[in-house]
Structure formats: structure tokens, C-alpha cells
Amino acid sequence: MEAEDANVSYSRWNEDVNLSSAQSQSSLIRFYNRLCTGNLGIYIRIAGAVAALVSVYILGYVTGYYVHGR
């Protein structure tokens, strides 16, 4: 009755269903799980925040130069 390539675990007390199958997740979901969760996800978010902060600073500097410097 069970499929050979899928492993399904169900706990009726916790209402948790765990589906473990190689084909059940799309490549985009696997990419998201690898890059956006865990320690790597934290580092990527910090790097993105720093990059956004620096880009806003540079944009403000250039804008101020053209508004007040000329």
C-alpha cells in the first residue's frame, strides 16, 4: 500500500504530516529552503540589508551633490 519512493509520517496527536520525497518539492522551493533558512539565510539577509543601506547612502550623496554642489 505504500509507495516505494515516498516516506510519509503522521502523528495523530500532533497533527503533523511529514512528507519526504525527492520529487515532491520544486527546484524553486529547494532553492528557497537552502538560501533563506538557517544561518546562511541570516547572512544573506544581513548582506542584503547592508547593500540596501549603502545604495541609499550613495543615492543620497549623488543627489545632494547635484542639488547643492552645482
PQR file of N, CA, C, O and H, with PARSE charges and radii, in Angstrom:
ATOM      1  N   MET A   1       0.800  -1.196   0.000 -0.4000 1.5000
ATOM      2  CA  MET A   1       0.000   0.000   0.000 -0.0000 2.0000
ATOM      3  C   MET A   1       0.849   1.270   0.000  0.5500 1.7000
ATOM      4  O   MET A   1       0.357   2.332  -0.380 -0.5500 1.4000
ATOM      5  N   GLU A   2       2.109   1.183   0.415 -0.4000 1.5000
ATOM      6  CA  GLU A   2       2.959   2.369   0.458 -0.0000 2.0000
ATOM      7  C   GLU A   2       3.765   2.482  -0.825  0.5500 1.7000
ATOM      8  O   GLU A   2       4.147   1.478  -1.427 -0.5500 1.4000
ATOM      9  H   GLU A   2       2.508   0.320   0.724  0.4000 1.0000
ATOM     10  N   ALA A   3       4.014   3.709  -1.230 -0.4000 1.5000
ATOM     11  CA  ALA A   3       4.843   3.941  -2.410 -0.0000 2.0000
ATOM     12  C   ALA A   3       6.303   3.694  -2.063  0.5500 1.7000
ATOM     13  O   ALA A   3       6.727   3.880  -0.922 -0.5500 1.4000
ATOM     14  H   ALA A   3       3.704   4.524  -0.741  0.4000 1.0000
ATOM     15  N   GLU A   4       7.051   3.279  -3.052 -0.4000 1.5000
ATOM     16  CA  GLU A   4       8.456   2.955  -2.825 -0.0000 2.0000
ATOM     17  C   GLU A   4       9.313   4.204  -2.614  0.5500 1.7000
ATOM     18  O   GLU A   4      10.250   4.184  -1.816 -0.5500 1.4000
ATOM     19  H   GLU A   4       6.707   3.128  -3.979  0.4000 1.0000
ATOM     20  N   ASP A   5       8.995   5.302  -3.332 -0.4000 1.5000
ATOM     21  CA  ASP A   5       9.870   6.466  -3.298 -0.0000 2.0000
ATOM     22  C   ASP A   5       9.423   7.549  -2.320  0.5500 1.7000
ATOM     23  O   ASP A   5      10.106   8.566  -2.197 -0.5500 1.4000
ATOM     24  H   ASP A   5       8.233   5.319  -3.980  0.4000 1.0000
ATOM     25  N   ALA A   6       8.319   7.371  -1.632 -0.4000 1.5000
ATOM     26  CA  ALA A   6       7.824   8.395  -0.706 -0.0000 2.0000
ATOM     27  C   ALA A   6       7.776   7.828   0.703  0.5500 1.7000
ATOM     28  O   ALA A   6       7.422   6.669   0.914 -0.5500 1.4000
ATOM     29  H   ALA A   6       7.764   6.545  -1.732  0.4000 1.0000
ATOM     30  N   ASN A   7       8.135   8.658   1.648 -0.4000 1.5000
ATOM     31  CA  ASN A   7       8.090   8.288   3.050 -0.0000 2.0000
ATOM     32  C   ASN A   7       7.171   9.267   3.758  0.5500 1.7000
ATOM     33  O   ASN A   7       7.497  10.449   3.868 -0.5500 1.4000
ATOM     34  H   ASN A   7       8.423   9.601   1.476  0.4000 1.0000
ATOM     35  N   VAL A   8       6.025   8.795   4.240 -0.4000 1.5000
ATOM     36  CA  VAL A   8       5.045   9.653   4.890 -0.0000 2.0000
ATOM     37  C   VAL A   8       4.954   9.256   6.343  0.5500 1.7000
ATOM     38  O   VAL A   8       4.775   8.084   6.675 -0.5500 1.4000
ATOM     39  H   VAL A   8       5.759   7.835   4.150  0.4000 1.0000
ATOM     40  N   SER A   9       5.079  10.246   7.205 -0.4000 1.5000
ATOM     41  CA  SER A   9       4.984  10.022   8.640 -0.0000 2.0000
ATOM     42  C   SER A   9       3.850  10.876   9.182  0.5500 1.7000
ATOM     43  O   SER A   9       3.776  12.067   8.883 -0.5500 1.4000
ATOM     44  H   SER A   9       5.224  11.198   6.936  0.4000 1.0000
ATOM     45  N   TYR A  10       2.962  10.282   9.977 -0.4000 1.5000
ATOM     46  CA  TYR A  10       1.815  11.005  10.504 -0.0000 2.0000
ATOM     47  C   TYR A  10       1.679  10.726  11.987  0.5500 1.7000
ATOM     48  O   TYR A  10       1.722   9.576  12.424 -0.5500 1.4000
ATOM     49  H   TYR A  10       3.022   9.313  10.220  0.4000 1.0000
ATOM     50  N   SER A  11       1.516  11.782  12.748 -0.4000 1.5000
ATOM     51  CA  SER A  11       1.288  11.655  14.178 -0.0000 2.0000
ATOM     52  C   SER A  11      -0.102  12.187  14.479  0.5500 1.7000
ATOM     53  O   SER A  11      -0.367  13.369  14.255 -0.5500 1.4000
ATOM     54  H   SER A  11       1.481  12.716  12.393  0.4000 1.0000
ATOM     55  N   ARG A  12      -0.987  11.353  14.977 -0.4000 1.5000
ATOM     56  CA  ARG A  12      -2.349  11.819  15.203 -0.0000 2.0000
ATOM     57  C   ARG A  12      -2.456  12.702  16.427  0.5500 1.7000
ATOM     58  O   ARG A  12      -3.454  13.405  16.585 -0.5500 1.4000
ATOM     59  H   ARG A  12      -0.771  10.393  15.158  0.4000 1.0000
ATOM     60  N   TRP A  13      -1.466  12.689  17.294 -0.4000 1.5000
ATOM     61  CA  TRP A  13      -1.516  13.544  18.479 -0.0000 2.0000
ATOM     62  C   TRP A  13      -1.062  14.961  18.156  0.5500 1.7000
ATOM     63  O   TRP A  13      -1.615  15.917  18.699 -0.5500 1.4000
ATOM     64  H   TRP A  13      -0.655  12.118  17.166  0.4000 1.0000
ATOM     65  N   ASN A  14      -0.097  15.116  17.311 -0.4000 1.5000
ATOM     66  CA  ASN A  14       0.422  16.441  16.973 -0.0000 2.0000
ATOM     67  C   ASN A  14      -0.143  16.996  15.670  0.5500 1.7000
ATOM     68  O   ASN A  14       0.096  18.155  15.333 -0.5500 1.4000
ATOM     69  H   ASN A  14       0.353  14.340  16.869  0.4000 1.0000
ATOM     70  N   GLU A  15      -0.881  16.184  14.948 -0.4000 1.5000
ATOM     71  CA  GLU A  15      -1.427  16.568  13.652 -0.0000 2.0000
ATOM     72  C   GLU A  15      -0.321  17.011  12.692  0.5500 1.7000
ATOM     73  O   GLU A  15      -0.512  17.923  11.888 -0.5500 1.4000
ATOM     74  H   GLU A  15      -1.075  15.243  15.223  0.4000 1.0000
ATOM     75  N   ASP A  16       0.821  16.362  12.785 -0.4000 1.5000
ATOM     76  CA  ASP A  16       1.938  16.658  11.898 -0.0000 2.0000
ATOM     77  C   ASP A  16       2.001  15.613  10.795  0.5500 1.7000
ATOM     78  O   ASP A  16       1.911  14.411  11.047 -0.5500 1.4000
ATOM     79  H   ASP A  16       0.977  15.620  13.438  0.4000 1.0000
ATOM     80  N   VAL A  17       2.152  16.083   9.599 -0.4000 1.5000
ATOM     81  CA  VAL A  17       2.349  15.203   8.463 -0.0000 2.0000
ATOM     82  C   VAL A  17       3.691  15.566   7.851  0.5500 1.7000
ATOM     83  O   VAL A  17       3.900  16.703   7.428 -0.5500 1.4000
ATOM     84  H   VAL A  17       2.224  17.059   9.394  0.4000 1.0000
ATOM     85  N   ASN A  18       4.588  14.610   7.803 -0.4000 1.5000
ATOM     86  CA  ASN A  18       5.899  14.823   7.207 -0.0000 2.0000
ATOM     87  C   ASN A  18       5.990  14.021   5.927  0.5500 1.7000
ATOM     88  O   ASN A  18       5.893  12.794   5.944 -0.5500 1.4000
ATOM     89  H   ASN A  18       4.418  13.686   8.146  0.4000 1.0000
ATOM     90  N   LEU A  19       6.174  14.703   4.835 -0.4000 1.5000
ATOM     91  CA  LEU A  19       6.296  14.052   3.537 -0.0000 2.0000
ATOM     92  C   LEU A  19       7.734  14.194   3.073  0.5500 1.7000
ATOM     93  O   LEU A  19       8.238  15.304   2.903 -0.5500 1.4000
ATOM     94  H   LEU A  19       6.252  15.700   4.820  0.4000 1.0000
ATOM     95  N   SER A  20       8.376  13.079   2.874 -0.4000 1.5000
ATOM     96  CA  SER A  20       9.770  13.090   2.437 -0.0000 2.0000
ATOM     97  C   SER A  20       9.858  12.388   1.092  0.5500 1.7000
ATOM     98  O   SER A  20       9.774  11.163   1.002 -0.5500 1.4000
ATOM     99  H   SER A  20       7.966  12.177   3.011  0.4000 1.0000
ATOM    100  N   SER A  21      10.027  13.186   0.056 -0.4000 1.5000
ATOM    101  CA  SER A  21      10.147  12.636  -1.279 -0.0000 2.0000
ATOM    102  C   SER A  21      11.022  13.562  -2.110  0.5500 1.7000
ATOM    103  O   SER A  21      10.950  14.783  -1.976 -0.5500 1.4000
ATOM    104  H   SER A  21      10.095  14.181   0.128  0.4000 1.0000
ATOM    105  N   ALA A  22      11.830  12.986  -2.950 -0.4000 1.5000
ATOM    106  CA  ALA A  22      12.748  13.788  -3.754 -0.0000 2.0000
ATOM    107  C   ALA A  22      12.003  14.601  -4.808  0.5500 1.7000
ATOM    108  O   ALA A  22      12.431  15.705  -5.147 -0.5500 1.4000
ATOM    109  H   ALA A  22      11.888  11.993  -3.059  0.4000 1.0000
ATOM    110  N   GLN A  23      10.910  14.084  -5.327 -0.4000 1.5000
ATOM    111  CA  GLN A  23      10.190  14.755  -6.394 -0.0000 2.0000
ATOM    112  C   GLN A  23       9.056  15.645  -5.890  0.5500 1.7000
ATOM    113  O   GLN A  23       8.382  16.286  -6.696 -0.5500 1.4000
ATOM    114  H   GLN A  23      10.562  13.188  -5.052  0.4000 1.0000
ATOM    115  N   SER A  24       8.829  15.699  -4.573 -0.4000 1.5000
ATOM    116  CA  SER A  24       7.677  16.438  -4.076 -0.0000 2.0000
ATOM    117  C   SER A  24       7.907  17.938  -4.057  0.5500 1.7000
ATOM    118  O   SER A  24       6.936  18.695  -4.065 -0.5500 1.4000
ATOM    119  H   SER A  24       9.376  15.178  -3.918  0.4000 1.0000
ATOM    120  N   GLN A  25       9.144  18.399  -4.033 -0.4000 1.5000
ATOM    121  CA  GLN A  25       9.433  19.822  -3.991 -0.0000 2.0000
ATOM    122  C   GLN A  25       9.982  20.291  -5.329  0.5500 1.7000
ATOM    123  O   GLN A  25      10.788  19.614  -5.966 -0.5500 1.4000
ATOM    124  H   GLN A  25       9.933  17.785  -4.027  0.4000 1.0000
ATOM    125  N   SER A  26       9.527  21.460  -5.734 -0.4000 1.5000
ATOM    126  CA  SER A  26      10.069  22.017  -6.962 -0.0000 2.0000
ATOM    127  C   SER A  26      11.469  22.561  -6.701  0.5500 1.7000
ATOM    128  O   SER A  26      11.884  22.718  -5.553 -0.5500 1.4000
ATOM    129  H   SER A  26       8.871  22.010  -5.217  0.4000 1.0000
ATOM    130  N   SER A  27      12.172  22.839  -7.754 -0.4000 1.5000
ATOM    131  CA  SER A  27      13.535  23.349  -7.596 -0.0000 2.0000
ATOM    132  C   SER A  27      13.536  24.730  -6.958  0.5500 1.7000
ATOM    133  O   SER A  27      14.483  25.082  -6.255 -0.5500 1.4000
ATOM    134  H   SER A  27      11.835  22.711  -8.687  0.4000 1.0000
ATOM    135  N   LEU A  28      12.490  25.518  -7.191 -0.4000 1.5000
ATOM    136  CA  LEU A  28      12.407  26.843  -6.579 -0.0000 2.0000
ATOM    137  C   LEU A  28      12.235  26.739  -5.070  0.5500 1.7000
ATOM    138  O   LEU A  28      12.835  27.518  -4.330 -0.5500 1.4000
ATOM    139  H   LEU A  28      11.720  25.232  -7.762  0.4000 1.0000
ATOM    140  N   ILE A  29      11.427  25.795  -4.601 -0.4000 1.5000
ATOM    141  CA  ILE A  29      11.237  25.600  -3.161 -0.0000 2.0000
ATOM    142  C   ILE A  29      12.530  25.108  -2.525  0.5500 1.7000
ATOM    143  O   ILE A  29      12.890  25.560  -1.438 -0.5500 1.4000
ATOM    144  H   ILE A  29      10.940  25.162  -5.202  0.4000 1.0000
ATOM    145  N   ARG A  30      13.233  24.192  -3.181 -0.4000 1.5000
ATOM    146  CA  ARG A  30      14.518  23.728  -2.646 -0.0000 2.0000
ATOM    147  C   ARG A  30      15.542  24.856  -2.604  0.5500 1.7000
ATOM    148  O   ARG A  30      16.322  24.955  -1.657 -0.5500 1.4000
ATOM    149  H   ARG A  30      12.940  23.825  -4.064  0.4000 1.0000
ATOM    150  N   PHE A  31      15.541  25.706  -3.630 -0.4000 1.5000
ATOM    151  CA  PHE A  31      16.432  26.865  -3.661 -0.0000 2.0000
ATOM    152  C   PHE A  31      16.107  27.816  -2.511  0.5500 1.7000
ATOM    153  O   PHE A  31      17.012  28.316  -1.842 -0.5500 1.4000
ATOM    154  H   PHE A  31      14.907  25.625  -4.399  0.4000 1.0000
ATOM    155  N   TYR A  32      14.812  28.068  -2.280 -0.4000 1.5000
ATOM    156  CA  TYR A  32      14.391  28.936  -1.175 -0.0000 2.0000
ATOM    157  C   TYR A  32      14.793  28.336   0.166  0.5500 1.7000
ATOM    158  O   TYR A  32      15.318  29.044   1.025 -0.5500 1.4000
ATOM    159  H   TYR A  32      14.077  27.663  -2.824  0.4000 1.0000
ATOM    160  N   ASN A  33      14.556  27.057   0.355 -0.4000 1.5000
ATOM    161  CA  ASN A  33      14.898  26.416   1.623 -0.0000 2.0000
ATOM    162  C   ASN A  33      16.397  26.445   1.886  0.5500 1.7000
ATOM    163  O   ASN A  33      16.819  26.560   3.037 -0.5500 1.4000
ATOM    164  H   ASN A  33      14.129  26.482  -0.342  0.4000 1.0000
ATOM    165  N   ARG A  34      17.193  26.343   0.854 -0.4000 1.5000
ATOM    166  CA  ARG A  34      18.642  26.353   1.039 -0.0000 2.0000
ATOM    167  C   ARG A  34      19.157  27.758   1.353  0.5500 1.7000
ATOM    168  O   ARG A  34      20.017  27.915   2.220 -0.5500 1.4000
ATOM    169  H   ARG A  34      16.851  26.250  -0.081  0.4000 1.0000
ATOM    170  N   LEU A  35      18.643  28.784   0.663 -0.4000 1.5000
ATOM    171  CA  LEU A  35      19.208  30.123   0.793 -0.0000 2.0000
ATOM    172  C   LEU A  35      18.514  31.010   1.817  0.5500 1.7000
ATOM    173  O   LEU A  35      19.115  31.979   2.279 -0.5500 1.4000
ATOM    174  H   LEU A  35      17.944  28.657  -0.041  0.4000 1.0000
ATOM    175  N   CYS A  36      17.288  30.720   2.183 -0.4000 1.5000
ATOM    176  CA  CYS A  36      16.537  31.658   3.020 -0.0000 2.0000
ATOM    177  C   CYS A  36      16.263  31.146   4.423  0.5500 1.7000
ATOM    178  O   CYS A  36      15.583  31.825   5.193 -0.5500 1.4000
ATOM    179  H   CYS A  36      16.799  29.933   1.807  0.4000 1.0000
ATOM    180  N   THR A  37      16.761  29.986   4.779 -0.4000 1.5000
ATOM    181  CA  THR A  37      16.559  29.472   6.124 -0.0000 2.0000
ATOM    182  C   THR A  37      17.910  29.132   6.737  0.5500 1.7000
ATOM    183  O   THR A  37      18.891  28.911   6.026 -0.5500 1.4000
ATOM    184  H   THR A  37      17.314  29.434   4.153  0.4000 1.0000
ATOM    185  N   GLY A  38      17.947  29.096   8.040 -0.4000 1.5000
ATOM    186  CA  GLY A  38      19.173  28.728   8.737 -0.0000 2.0000
ATOM    187  C   GLY A  38      20.170  29.870   8.791  0.5500 1.7000
ATOM    188  O   GLY A  38      19.825  31.027   8.550 -0.5500 1.4000
ATOM    189  H   GLY A  38      17.150  29.276   8.617  0.4000 1.0000
ATOM    190  N   ASN A  39      21.408  29.532   9.111 -0.4000 1.5000
ATOM    191  CA  ASN A  39      22.458  30.544   9.241 -0.0000 2.0000
ATOM    192  C   ASN A  39      22.765  31.226   7.919  0.5500 1.7000
ATOM    193  O   ASN A  39      23.006  32.433   7.886 -0.5500 1.4000
ATOM    194  H   ASN A  39      21.689  28.593   9.307  0.4000 1.0000
ATOM    195  N   LEU A  40      22.758  30.472   6.833 -0.4000 1.5000
ATOM    196  CA  LEU A  40      23.028  31.068   5.529 -0.0000 2.0000
ATOM    197  C   LEU A  40      21.972  32.110   5.181  0.5500 1.7000
ATOM    198  O   LEU A  40      22.297  33.157   4.622 -0.5500 1.4000
ATOM    199  H   LEU A  40      22.562  29.492   6.860  0.4000 1.0000
ATOM    200  N   GLY A  41      20.721  31.835   5.506 -0.4000 1.5000
ATOM    201  CA  GLY A  41      19.655  32.799   5.261 -0.0000 2.0000
ATOM    202  C   GLY A  41      19.835  34.079   6.050  0.5500 1.7000
ATOM    203  O   GLY A  41      19.553  35.168   5.550 -0.5500 1.4000
ATOM    204  H   GLY A  41      20.457  30.984   5.960  0.4000 1.0000
ATOM    205  N   ILE A  42      20.306  33.950   7.288 -0.4000 1.5000
ATOM    206  CA  ILE A  42      20.556  35.133   8.115 -0.0000 2.0000
ATOM    207  C   ILE A  42      21.673  35.968   7.503  0.5500 1.7000
ATOM    208  O   ILE A  42      21.562  37.192   7.421 -0.5500 1.4000
ATOM    209  H   ILE A  42      20.536  33.065   7.694  0.4000 1.0000
ATOM    210  N   TYR A  43      22.748  35.313   7.072 -0.4000 1.5000
ATOM    211  CA  TYR A  43      23.863  36.038   6.463 -0.0000 2.0000
ATOM    212  C   TYR A  43      23.441  36.730   5.167  0.5500 1.7000
ATOM    213  O   TYR A  43      23.871  37.851   4.893 -0.5500 1.4000
ATOM    214  H   TYR A  43      22.838  34.319   7.138  0.4000 1.0000
ATOM    215  N   ILE A  44      22.611  36.075   4.379 -0.4000 1.5000
ATOM    216  CA  ILE A  44      22.143  36.675   3.130 -0.0000 2.0000
ATOM    217  C   ILE A  44      21.258  37.880   3.419  0.5500 1.7000
ATOM    218  O   ILE A  44      21.351  38.892   2.723 -0.5500 1.4000
ATOM    219  H   ILE A  44      22.262  35.165   4.602  0.4000 1.0000
ATOM    220  N   ARG A  45      20.402  37.789   4.434 -0.4000 1.5000
ATOM    221  CA  ARG A  45      19.552  38.933   4.788 -0.0000 2.0000
ATOM    222  C   ARG A  45      20.375  40.102   5.299  0.5500 1.7000
ATOM    223  O   ARG A  45      20.081  41.252   4.971 -0.5500 1.4000
ATOM    224  H   ARG A  45      20.327  36.967   4.999  0.4000 1.0000
ATOM    225  N   ILE A  46      21.396  39.830   6.092 -0.4000 1.5000
ATOM    226  CA  ILE A  46      22.265  40.901   6.592 -0.0000 2.0000
ATOM    227  C   ILE A  46      23.007  41.557   5.429  0.5500 1.7000
ATOM    228  O   ILE A  46      23.099  42.783   5.360 -0.5500 1.4000
ATOM    229  H   ILE A  46      21.634  38.896   6.358  0.4000 1.0000
ATOM    230  N   ALA A  47      23.532  40.746   4.522 -0.4000 1.5000
ATOM    231  CA  ALA A  47      24.240  41.297   3.359 -0.0000 2.0000
ATOM    232  C   ALA A  47      23.298  42.130   2.491  0.5500 1.7000
ATOM    233  O   ALA A  47      23.699  43.172   1.973 -0.5500 1.4000
ATOM    234  H   ALA A  47      23.457  39.751   4.577  0.4000 1.0000
ATOM    235  N   GLY A  48      22.065  41.688   2.328 -0.4000 1.5000
ATOM    236  CA  GLY A  48      21.089  42.457   1.554 -0.0000 2.0000
ATOM    237  C   GLY A  48      20.739  43.774   2.219  0.5500 1.7000
ATOM    238  O   GLY A  48      20.591  44.795   1.546 -0.5500 1.4000
ATOM    239  H   GLY A  48      21.739  40.842   2.749  0.4000 1.0000
ATOM    240  N   ALA A  49      20.606  43.755   3.550 -0.4000 1.5000
ATOM    241  CA  ALA A  49      20.301  44.991   4.279 -0.0000 2.0000
ATOM    242  C   ALA A  49      21.456  45.979   4.186  0.5500 1.7000
ATOM    243  O   ALA A  49      21.233  47.176   4.004 -0.5500 1.4000
ATOM    244  H   ALA A  49      20.726  42.926   4.096  0.4000 1.0000
ATOM    245  N   VAL A  50      22.683  45.492   4.309 -0.4000 1.5000
ATOM    246  CA  VAL A  50      23.854  46.375   4.197 -0.0000 2.0000
ATOM    247  C   VAL A  50      23.957  46.936   2.780  0.5500 1.7000
ATOM    248  O   VAL A  50      24.259  48.116   2.605 -0.5500 1.4000
ATOM    249  H   VAL A  50      22.864  44.520   4.457  0.4000 1.0000
ATOM    250  N   ALA A  51      23.710  46.108   1.775 -0.4000 1.5000
ATOM    251  CA  ALA A  51      23.763  46.583   0.390 -0.0000 2.0000
ATOM    252  C   ALA A  51      22.688  47.638   0.134  0.5500 1.7000
ATOM    253  O   ALA A  51      22.948  48.622  -0.559 -0.5500 1.4000
ATOM    254  H   ALA A  51      23.464  45.149   1.917  0.4000 1.0000
ATOM    255  N   ALA A  52      21.494  47.450   0.677 -0.4000 1.5000
ATOM    256  CA  ALA A  52      20.433  48.443   0.521 -0.0000 2.0000
ATOM    257  C   ALA A  52      20.800  49.745   1.224  0.5500 1.7000
ATOM    258  O   ALA A  52      20.562  50.827   0.687 -0.5500 1.4000
ATOM    259  H   ALA A  52      21.283  46.651   1.240  0.4000 1.0000
ATOM    260  N   LEU A  53      21.375  49.649   2.417 -0.4000 1.5000
ATOM    261  CA  LEU A  53      21.781  50.840   3.162 -0.0000 2.0000
ATOM    262  C   LEU A  53      22.862  51.617   2.414  0.5500 1.7000
ATOM    263  O   LEU A  53      22.798  52.843   2.325 -0.5500 1.4000
ATOM    264  H   LEU A  53      21.567  48.770   2.853  0.4000 1.0000
ATOM    265  N   VAL A  54      23.844  50.913   1.882 -0.4000 1.5000
ATOM    266  CA  VAL A  54      24.919  51.571   1.135 -0.0000 2.0000
ATOM    267  C   VAL A  54      24.381  52.205  -0.141  0.5500 1.7000
ATOM    268  O   VAL A  54      24.785  53.313  -0.494 -0.5500 1.4000
ATOM    269  H   VAL A  54      23.896  49.917   1.954  0.4000 1.0000
ATOM    270  N   SER A  55      23.482  51.526  -0.834 -0.4000 1.5000
ATOM    271  CA  SER A  55      22.940  52.094  -2.072 -0.0000 2.0000
ATOM    272  C   SER A  55      22.106  53.341  -1.793  0.5500 1.7000
ATOM    273  O   SER A  55      22.148  54.290  -2.576 -0.5500 1.4000
ATOM    274  H   SER A  55      23.153  50.626  -0.548  0.4000 1.0000
ATOM    275  N   VAL A  56      21.354  53.364  -0.703 -0.4000 1.5000
ATOM    276  CA  VAL A  56      20.590  54.563  -0.343 -0.0000 2.0000
ATOM    277  C   VAL A  56      21.539  55.696   0.032  0.5500 1.7000
ATOM    278  O   VAL A  56      21.291  56.850  -0.318 -0.5500 1.4000
ATOM    279  H   VAL A  56      21.319  52.594  -0.066  0.4000 1.0000
ATOM    280  N   TYR A  57      22.612  55.384   0.734 -0.4000 1.5000
ATOM    281  CA  TYR A  57      23.609  56.394   1.093 -0.0000 2.0000
ATOM    282  C   TYR A  57      24.236  57.000  -0.164  0.5500 1.7000
ATOM    283  O   TYR A  57      24.361  58.220  -0.269 -0.5500 1.4000
ATOM    284  H   TYR A  57      22.814  54.447   1.018  0.4000 1.0000
ATOM    285  N   ILE A  58      24.629  56.153  -1.114 -0.4000 1.5000
ATOM    286  CA  ILE A  58      25.247  56.643  -2.348 -0.0000 2.0000
ATOM    287  C   ILE A  58      24.246  57.465  -3.154  0.5500 1.7000
ATOM    288  O   ILE A  58      24.603  58.508  -3.702 -0.5500 1.4000
ATOM    289  H   ILE A  58      24.528  55.162  -1.029  0.4000 1.0000
ATOM    290  N   LEU A  59      23.009  57.013  -3.229 -0.4000 1.5000
ATOM    291  CA  LEU A  59      21.977  57.764  -3.940 -0.0000 2.0000
ATOM    292  C   LEU A  59      21.773  59.137  -3.301  0.5500 1.7000
ATOM    293  O   LEU A  59      21.642  60.133  -4.012 -0.5500 1.4000
ATOM    294  H   LEU A  59      22.719  56.166  -2.783  0.4000 1.0000
ATOM    295  N   GLY A  60      21.745  59.202  -1.988 -0.4000 1.5000
ATOM    296  CA  GLY A  60      21.607  60.485  -1.301 -0.0000 2.0000
ATOM    297  C   GLY A  60      22.806  61.382  -1.516  0.5500 1.7000
ATOM    298  O   GLY A  60      22.655  62.593  -1.674 -0.5500 1.4000
ATOM    299  H   GLY A  60      21.851  58.393  -1.410  0.4000 1.0000
ATOM    300  N   TYR A  61      23.988  60.809  -1.523 -0.4000 1.5000
ATOM    301  CA  TYR A  61      25.207  61.589  -1.750 -0.0000 2.0000
ATOM    302  C   TYR A  61      25.207  62.196  -3.147  0.5500 1.7000
ATOM    303  O   TYR A  61      25.487  63.384  -3.312 -0.5500 1.4000
ATOM    304  H   TYR A  61      24.112  59.825  -1.394  0.4000 1.0000
ATOM    305  N   VAL A  62      24.893  61.380  -4.154 -0.4000 1.5000
ATOM    306  CA  VAL A  62      24.877  61.867  -5.534 -0.0000 2.0000
ATOM    307  C   VAL A  62      23.777  62.906  -5.713  0.5500 1.7000
ATOM    308  O   VAL A  62      23.997  63.927  -6.364 -0.5500 1.4000
ATOM    309  H   VAL A  62      24.666  60.416  -4.020  0.4000 1.0000
ATOM    310  N   THR A  63      22.614  62.666  -5.155 -0.4000 1.5000
ATOM    311  CA  THR A  63      21.517  63.625  -5.256 -0.0000 2.0000
ATOM    312  C   THR A  63      21.889  64.941  -4.582  0.5500 1.7000
ATOM    313  O   THR A  63      21.636  66.011  -5.135 -0.5500 1.4000
ATOM    314  H   THR A  63      22.435  61.836  -4.627  0.4000 1.0000
ATOM    315  N   GLY A  64      22.480  64.874  -3.404 -0.4000 1.5000
ATOM    316  CA  GLY A  64      22.903  66.091  -2.711 -0.0000 2.0000
ATOM    317  C   GLY A  64      23.976  66.843  -3.460  0.5500 1.7000
ATOM    318  O   GLY A  64      24.001  68.074  -3.449 -0.5500 1.4000
ATOM    319  H   GLY A  64      22.686  64.005  -2.955  0.4000 1.0000
ATOM    320  N   TYR A  65      24.856  66.118  -4.106 -0.4000 1.5000
ATOM    321  CA  TYR A  65      25.914  66.768  -4.885 -0.0000 2.0000
ATOM    322  C   TYR A  65      25.321  67.569  -6.034  0.5500 1.7000
ATOM    323  O   TYR A  65      25.717  68.710  -6.274 -0.5500 1.4000
ATOM    324  H   TYR A  65      24.835  65.119  -4.115  0.4000 1.0000
ATOM    325  N   TYR A  66      24.362  66.965  -6.749 -0.4000 1.5000
ATOM    326  CA  TYR A  66      23.786  67.663  -7.892 -0.0000 2.0000
ATOM    327  C   TYR A  66      22.829  68.766  -7.474  0.5500 1.7000
ATOM    328  O   TYR A  66      22.668  69.739  -8.211 -0.5500 1.4000
ATOM    329  H   TYR A  66      24.040  66.038  -6.554  0.4000 1.0000
ATOM    330  N   VAL A  67      22.197  68.651  -6.332 -0.4000 1.5000
ATOM    331  CA  VAL A  67      21.269  69.684  -5.887 -0.0000 2.0000
ATOM    332  C   VAL A  67      22.026  70.859  -5.281  0.5500 1.7000
ATOM    333  O   VAL A  67      21.722  72.010  -5.592 -0.5500 1.4000
ATOM    334  H   VAL A  67      22.328  67.861  -5.733  0.4000 1.0000
ATOM    335  N   HIS A  68      23.010  70.590  -4.418 -0.4000 1.5000
ATOM    336  CA  HIS A  68      23.673  71.654  -3.673 -0.0000 2.0000
ATOM    337  C   HIS A  68      25.056  72.006  -4.212  0.5500 1.7000
ATOM    338  O   HIS A  68      25.562  73.090  -3.923 -0.5500 1.4000
ATOM    339  H   HIS A  68      23.257  69.654  -4.166  0.4000 1.0000
ATOM    340  N   GLY A  69      25.668  71.137  -4.970 -0.4000 1.5000
ATOM    341  CA  GLY A  69      27.048  71.350  -5.377 -0.0000 2.0000
ATOM    342  C   GLY A  69      27.207  72.137  -6.650  0.5500 1.7000
ATOM    343  O   GLY A  69      28.262  72.732  -6.869 -0.5500 1.4000
ATOM    344  H   GLY A  69      25.257  70.257  -5.205  0.4000 1.0000
ATOM    345  N   ARG A  70      26.235  72.164  -7.471 -0.4000 1.5000
ATOM    346  CA  ARG A  70      26.378  72.839  -8.759 -0.0000 2.0000
ATOM    347  C   ARG A  70      25.959  74.255  -8.697  0.5500 1.7000
ATOM    348  O   ARG A  70      26.020  74.961  -9.704 -0.5500 1.4000
ATOM    349  H   ARG A  70      25.378  71.680  -7.293  0.4000 1.0000
TER
END
